[in-house]
């Protein structure tokens, strides 16, 4: 009511719309619902473009459907966190969700492409710029640096067939020093690349990275202990008495080793040279030739 009164009293003065308003419909199609500031979208709001037919997009790149933006605005431009959704009839598909600045994708965000590719990472002025990861429709994955919407810098490209490239990229191609892993042949290719072509490289066979594409028809049986508790109990009972014995000193160990090594020379000693009259070596194997045996009385 206040706006109508001001329009009646000052018909030539423009009206400044600020705050939350109902749905505003544009003359050329489309609508906006949300907050305003001085006749501009500011704050949280939802904007929907006009419905277009196939004839309108005949010679244009935009596909048929409506675009719906749901997020933050600043002075009539998309700025902050928001999502862009494409509507085709009853089908709703997310195009981009993330951060915006000055009506452009800028910051961290996730983009869904029509061919099945998905990108998540940093953006700058509607272009992939910085660190990011992209999943391709054929199953390959790229993780690394981007610049001006191209793979540029250090990165790793995982191919769908299992191969892998690690190295430098430039303008979307392998350029510079890099290593290519041929997983199915077990070879490693190291060298210099230019526009996806190896100019100078060294091929190295590596058996550790060989693998089978199919499971073996002769599986390896499971290796495990049937009764592990009983085995551990038996080992503890066997070595438990020795645990209480005092530890031998280093000098004692050296002396014992010397004694063991000297035992081989014990057979060369004179066993019969003893200060007593008793035969300390009855089974020595030597025959006594003296008359000492006759002087020793018999023991009853």
C-alpha positions as CSV (number, residue, x, y, z in Angstrom):
1,X,0.0,0.0,0.0
2,X,2.9,2.4,0.8
3,X,4.4,1.8,-2.6
4,X,1.1,2.6,-4.4
5,X,0.8,5.8,-2.4
6,X,4.3,6.9,-3.3
7,X,3.7,6.1,-7.0
8,X,0.5,8.2,-6.8
9,X,2.2,11.2,-5.1
10,X,5.4,11.0,-7.1
11,X,4.7,9.3,-10.4
12,X,8.0,10.2,-12.0
13,X,10.2,9.0,-9.1
14,X,11.4,5.4,-9.4
15,X,10.4,3.0,-6.7
16,X,13.3,1.2,-4.8
17,X,12.3,-2.4,-4.0
18,X,14.2,-3.8,-1.0
19,X,13.5,-6.9,1.1
20,X,11.7,-10.1,0.4
21,X,9.2,-10.0,-2.4
22,X,6.8,-12.4,-4.0
23,X,7.6,-14.1,-7.3
24,X,8.6,-11.6,-10.0
25,X,7.9,-12.6,-13.6
26,X,10.1,-11.1,-16.4
27,X,8.4,-9.8,-19.6
28,X,10.5,-12.1,-21.7
29,X,9.9,-15.2,-19.6
30,X,11.4,-16.5,-16.4
31,X,10.9,-15.6,-12.8
32,X,12.7,-14.7,-9.6
33,X,11.7,-15.4,-6.0
34,X,13.8,-14.1,-3.1
35,X,15.3,-11.0,-1.6
36,X,16.0,-7.6,-3.2
37,X,18.1,-4.6,-2.5
38,X,17.5,-1.4,-4.5
39,X,15.7,-3.3,-7.3
40,X,18.5,-5.9,-7.6
41,X,18.7,-9.5,-6.5
42,X,20.6,-9.5,-3.2
43,X,20.6,-12.3,-0.7
44,X,19.0,-15.7,-1.1
45,X,16.9,-16.2,-4.1
46,X,15.8,-18.5,-6.9
47,X,15.9,-17.5,-10.5
48,X,14.3,-19.5,-13.4
49,X,14.9,-18.8,-17.1
50,X,12.2,-18.9,-19.7
51,X,11.2,-22.1,-21.4
52,X,12.7,-22.5,-24.8
53,X,11.7,-24.8,-27.6
54,X,13.9,-26.8,-29.9
55,X,13.7,-24.2,-32.6
56,X,15.2,-21.6,-30.3
57,X,18.3,-23.8,-29.7
58,X,18.6,-24.9,-33.3
59,X,21.9,-23.0,-34.0
60,X,23.1,-22.6,-30.4
61,X,25.1,-24.7,-28.0
62,X,22.7,-24.5,-25.1
63,X,20.5,-27.6,-24.8
64,X,16.8,-27.5,-24.5
65,X,15.4,-26.9,-21.1
66,X,15.2,-24.3,-18.3
67,X,18.1,-23.2,-16.0
68,X,17.3,-22.7,-12.3
69,X,19.7,-21.0,-10.0
70,X,19.2,-21.4,-6.3
71,X,21.6,-19.6,-4.0
72,X,23.1,-16.3,-3.0
73,X,23.1,-13.0,-4.9
74,X,25.0,-9.7,-4.5
75,X,23.9,-6.6,-6.4
76,X,22.1,-8.6,-9.1
77,X,24.9,-11.1,-9.6
78,X,25.4,-14.6,-8.4
79,X,27.9,-14.5,-5.6
80,X,28.4,-17.0,-2.8
81,X,27.2,-20.6,-2.6
82,X,24.6,-21.7,-5.1
83,X,23.5,-24.5,-7.4
84,X,22.6,-24.4,-11.1
85,X,20.0,-27.0,-12.2
86,X,18.7,-27.8,-15.6
87,X,15.1,-28.8,-15.9
88,X,13.7,-30.7,-18.9
89,X,10.1,-31.4,-18.4
90,X,9.9,-33.3,-15.2
91,X,13.6,-34.3,-15.2
92,X,15.9,-32.2,-12.9
93,X,19.7,-32.5,-13.4
94,X,22.3,-30.6,-11.4
95,X,24.8,-28.8,-13.6
96,X,27.0,-27.0,-11.0
97,X,27.0,-26.7,-7.3
98,X,29.6,-24.6,-5.4
99,X,30.9,-21.1,-5.0
100,X,30.3,-18.1,-7.3
101,X,31.8,-14.7,-7.6
102,X,30.8,-11.8,-9.9
103,X,28.2,-14.0,-11.6
104,X,30.9,-16.6,-12.5
105,X,32.0,-19.9,-11.1
106,X,34.9,-19.1,-8.8
107,X,36.3,-21.1,-5.9
108,X,35.5,-24.7,-5.0
109,X,32.7,-26.4,-6.9
110,X,31.5,-29.5,-8.6
111,X,30.4,-29.6,-12.3
112,X,28.4,-32.3,-14.0
113,X,28.8,-32.5,-17.8
114,X,26.3,-33.9,-20.4
115,X,28.8,-36.6,-21.6
116,X,29.0,-38.1,-18.1
117,X,32.2,-36.4,-16.9
118,X,32.3,-35.0,-13.4
119,X,34.8,-32.4,-12.1
120,X,35.4,-31.4,-8.5
121,X,38.0,-28.8,-7.6
122,X,38.9,-25.1,-8.0
123,X,37.5,-22.7,-10.5
124,X,38.4,-19.2,-11.7
125,X,36.1,-17.2,-14.0
126,X,34.1,-20.2,-15.2
127,X,37.2,-22.2,-15.9
128,X,38.9,-25.1,-14.1
129,X,41.9,-23.6,-12.5
130,X,44.0,-25.0,-9.6
131,X,43.9,-28.5,-8.0
132,X,41.1,-30.7,-9.1
133,X,39.9,-34.2,-10.0
134,X,37.9,-35.2,-13.0
135,X,36.1,-38.5,-13.7
136,X,35.6,-39.2,-17.4
137,X,32.8,-41.1,-19.0
138,X,35.1,-43.9,-20.2
139,X,36.2,-44.7,-16.7
140,X,39.5,-42.8,-16.6
141,X,40.4,-40.4,-13.8
142,X,42.7,-37.4,-13.7
143,X,44.0,-35.9,-10.5
144,X,46.3,-32.9,-10.6
145,X,46.7,-29.2,-11.6
146,X,44.5,-27.3,-14.0
147,X,45.0,-23.9,-15.7
148,X,42.5,-22.1,-17.9
149,X,40.3,-25.1,-18.2
150,X,43.2,-27.4,-19.3
151,X,45.3,-30.0,-17.6
152,X,48.4,-28.0,-16.9
153,X,51.2,-28.9,-14.3
154,X,51.8,-32.0,-12.3
155,X,49.2,-34.7,-12.4
156,X,48.3,-38.4,-12.5
157,X,46.0,-39.9,-15.2
158,X,44.5,-43.3,-14.5
159,X,43.3,-45.0,-17.7
160,X,40.3,-47.3,-17.9
161,X,42.5,-50.2,-19.0
162,X,44.6,-50.0,-15.8
163,X,47.6,-48.0,-17.2
164,X,48.8,-44.9,-15.4
165,X,50.8,-41.8,-16.3
166,X,52.5,-39.7,-13.7
167,X,54.2,-36.5,-14.7
168,X,53.9,-33.1,-16.3
169,X,51.0,-31.8,-18.4
170,X,50.6,-28.8,-20.6
171,X,47.6,-27.5,-22.5
172,X,45.7,-30.7,-21.8
173,X,48.5,-33.1,-23.2
174,X,51.4,-35.0,-21.7
175,X,54.3,-32.6,-22.0
176,X,57.6,-32.8,-20.2
177,X,59.1,-35.4,-17.9
178,X,56.8,-38.3,-17.0
179,X,56.5,-42.0,-16.2
180,X,54.0,-44.3,-17.9
181,X,53.1,-47.6,-16.3
182,X,52.0,-50.4,-18.6
183,X,50.2,-52.5,-16.1
184,X,49.3,-55.4,-18.4
185,X,52.8,-56.0,-19.7
186,X,54.6,-55.1,-16.5
187,X,56.7,-52.4,-18.1
188,X,57.6,-48.9,-16.9
189,X,58.3,-46.2,-19.5
190,X,60.3,-43.2,-18.3
191,X,61.2,-40.2,-20.6
192,X,60.2,-36.9,-22.1
193,X,56.8,-36.4,-23.7
194,X,55.4,-33.9,-26.2
195,X,51.7,-33.6,-27.1
196,X,50.9,-37.1,-25.8
197,X,53.8,-38.6,-27.7
198,X,57.0,-40.0,-26.1
199,X,60.0,-38.3,-27.7
200,X,62.7,-40.0,-25.7
201,X,62.0,-42.8,-23.2
202,X,63.5,-45.8,-21.5
203,X,61.5,-49.0,-21.2
204,X,62.1,-51.0,-18.1
205,X,60.6,-54.4,-17.2
206,X,59.2,-54.6,-13.7
207,X,57.9,-58.0,-12.7
208,X,56.5,-56.7,-9.4
209,X,53.6,-54.9,-11.1
210,X,52.5,-57.8,-13.2
211,X,49.0,-58.9,-12.6
212,X,46.4,-61.3,-13.9
213,X,43.3,-60.0,-15.6
214,X,41.3,-63.1,-14.6
215,X,41.4,-65.1,-11.4
216,X,43.5,-68.2,-11.4
217,X,41.6,-71.6,-11.9
218,X,43.8,-73.1,-9.2
219,X,43.2,-71.0,-6.1
220,X,45.7,-71.1,-3.3
221,X,44.3,-72.9,-0.3
222,X,43.9,-71.1,3.0
223,X,46.9,-71.4,5.3
224,X,45.9,-71.3,8.9
225,X,46.5,-73.2,12.2
226,X,43.8,-75.6,13.3
227,X,44.4,-75.3,17.0
228,X,46.5,-72.2,17.6
229,X,45.7,-72.0,21.3
230,X,47.0,-75.5,22.0
231,X,50.2,-74.9,20.0
232,X,50.9,-71.7,21.9
233,X,50.2,-73.4,25.3
234,X,52.6,-76.3,24.4
235,X,55.4,-73.8,23.5
236,X,54.9,-71.9,26.7
237,X,55.0,-75.1,28.8
238,X,58.2,-76.1,27.0
239,X,60.2,-72.9,27.5
240,X,58.6,-71.6,30.7
241,X,61.1,-73.4,33.1
242,X,64.0,-71.8,31.3
243,X,62.6,-68.3,31.7
244,X,63.4,-68.3,35.5
245,X,67.0,-69.1,35.0
246,X,69.5,-66.2,35.4
247,X,70.9,-64.7,32.3
248,X,74.5,-65.6,31.5
249,X,77.1,-62.9,31.4
250,X,79.1,-62.1,28.3
251,X,82.3,-63.5,29.8
252,X,80.6,-66.8,30.7
253,X,79.4,-67.2,27.2
254,X,82.8,-66.6,25.8
255,X,84.3,-69.1,28.2
256,X,81.7,-71.7,27.2
257,X,82.4,-71.2,23.5
258,X,86.1,-71.7,24.2
259,X,85.4,-74.9,26.1
260,X,83.2,-76.3,23.4
261,X,85.8,-75.5,20.7
262,X,88.5,-77.2,22.8
263,X,86.7,-80.4,23.3
264,X,88.0,-81.8,20.0
265,X,91.5,-81.8,21.5
266,X,90.5,-83.8,24.6
267,X,91.2,-87.2,22.9
268,X,94.9,-86.4,22.6
269,X,95.4,-85.9,26.4
270,X,97.0,-88.6,28.5
271,X,94.1,-90.1,30.3
272,X,96.1,-92.6,32.4
273,X,98.3,-90.0,34.0
274,X,96.4,-89.5,37.2
275,X,97.6,-89.0,40.8
276,X,95.2,-91.6,42.2
277,X,95.4,-95.3,41.9
278,X,91.8,-95.6,40.7
279,X,91.0,-96.1,37.1
280,X,89.1,-93.0,36.2
281,X,88.8,-94.0,32.5
282,X,87.8,-97.7,32.5
283,X,86.5,-97.6,29.0
284,X,89.3,-95.6,27.5
285,X,90.4,-98.4,25.2
286,X,94.1,-98.4,26.2
287,X,95.7,-101.6,27.4
288,X,97.7,-101.4,30.6
289,X,101.1,-103.1,30.3
290,X,102.4,-102.5,33.8
291,X,101.8,-104.6,36.9
292,X,99.7,-102.0,38.7
293,X,96.5,-104.0,38.2
294,X,97.9,-106.8,40.3
295,X,98.6,-104.5,43.3
296,X,95.1,-103.0,43.4
297,X,92.9,-105.2,45.7
298,X,89.6,-106.4,44.5
299,X,86.6,-104.6,45.7
300,X,84.0,-106.9,47.0
